[in-house]
Amino acid sequence: MLEVIAAVIIISAGVLGIAACYSCGVGLMLRHNYKQEAFTLAQKNMAVLRGNVLSGQMEKAQGRFRIRGGQQVKGSSNPYTLLFVEVYLEKETTPLVNLVSYE
């Protein structure tokens, strides 16, 4: 009887370990897919900012992403315009993608 209980415990631990590894792998793959999608959104929004002549900030939501961007106008000491786009996943505070461009 003791051998049967030990076998059940070992098999249960093995199954739980495999399930944990699978769950971790799926989570990593989803995170990678979110990063790819966020990078595509950031590139599209950077192109929109480049075509925009007005300076200012942009903040919008698209699907499960929040997109924040803007441009800072050239100063007397700085000859370049700074463009930036940050893409966040849902309610996270750290951006998945952060693009910066100087023109």
Secondary structure, 3 states (H helix, E strand, C coil): CHHHHHHHHHHHHHHHHHHHHHHHHHHHHHHHHHHHHHHHHHHHHHHHHHHCCCCEEEEEEECCEEEEEEEECCCCCCCCCEEEEEEEECCCCCCCEEEEEEC
